[in-house]
Every structure is written in structure tokens, then in C-alpha cells.
Amino acid sequence: MTVRGALVVALALLVPTSAGAHAVLVKSSPARRAVLAQPPARVELTFNERLEPTYSTVSVWAPGEKRVDDARIVVGPDDPRRLSVGVPSLGRGTYTVKFRVLSVDGHLVEGTYPFEIRPRA
């Protein structure tokens, strides 16, 4: 093998590949940093990979670290990439969605994002 060939092989080993990639949040409702006039009935997250229902969770938090969702977490039976939880009628304020999911490839992913309820006057 030439020096040039060895260099190409060495560089290829350093470049990350998508094989074994973690689950990535590709869509959320409400969206990250959304400002809503009406509160949502559910928070729904969609990932790029199927989720393990037993080890995937989502929650909604009000200021002061008060959990406000109904704790009925569902991994979509029609789409195993979708995770959701119901929320009661939320009042004005900023809320935080927290999620922790295990994709079927065995990778654990966690994240948070805010959304706001600001009814029109």
C-alpha cells in the first residue's frame, strides 16, 4: 500500500459514520420555542428511529419544576418513532418538555425544549 493509500484509509477511520447513530428528534408539537395562543391537548415527539416503549419517556414541566402532564405516555402503536403525553388545560406561561428515549439500536438520548402559552387579549 502506498503512503497516499494509507493516508486515505487512516482518514476514513477518523470520519464519523451514520451507522449506529442515535435517535434524533425530527419533529415536535408544540415546536421548540413555539408561542401558542391555545394550549395543546398532547405533546408529541417524532424521532428518526423506532423507540423502545418501556424505556422511553416524555414529561411537561411548569416553572418551579412542577410536573403538569397526565403521565399517560404512549409510543405510537401506528408509528413506533412517535412518543406523546397528554396535558391538562395549561395556563399562561413557559413550559419545558423533557424527554429520554431509548432507540431500538440501544442508544439513550435525552433533551429538553421550551414552549410558551400566551393567550391573545
Phi, psi and omega in degrees: 000139180282166177299320180297317178297318179296322179295318179298315179297315180298316179294322179297326179288336180274340183279126179293147179245168180277349178297132180075020180294156179278161174296138181239133176290117183253343181202143176217148176222115359293158181289160176302129179064020178292148172245115186250141174278330180239141178289149177282155175278331180219155168254126182237132179239136177239131181249168181275354180227158176295147182252152172273110185303321183294333186244020180241134183217155175217144179215159180236132187234137174270167176305147182086015178058043176258119180286132186237002179277172181272002178065010177266084184273133183230129166267121188311120178295331178271343179213098183291005174265353186255134181235135180213163176212144177280153176227144176289179178296113183269144177271182177305140176146178179256133182239155179239129173266129177240134178223152176215115185233150174244118178278161183297344177276000174095006181265133178265130181229135178234154176190169176218156170201153181262157165214162185231144172254120179222087181300146178286144182285000000 
